[in-house]
């Protein structure tokens, strides 16, 4: 039971962090070069994709 709660909490934290990371990179960090911003946004998208994939696999396992 606690392992499931921990898994959901970890996925929620990674998903929230990815959105926060992408928002900060896009709106708060202006003076960085474009290639750095693109790389950091790609990292945020990677984290969000991982969280979405993990969520779908966890939902499929319970159904």
Order of alpha helices (4+ residues) and beta strands (2+ residues): alpha-alpha
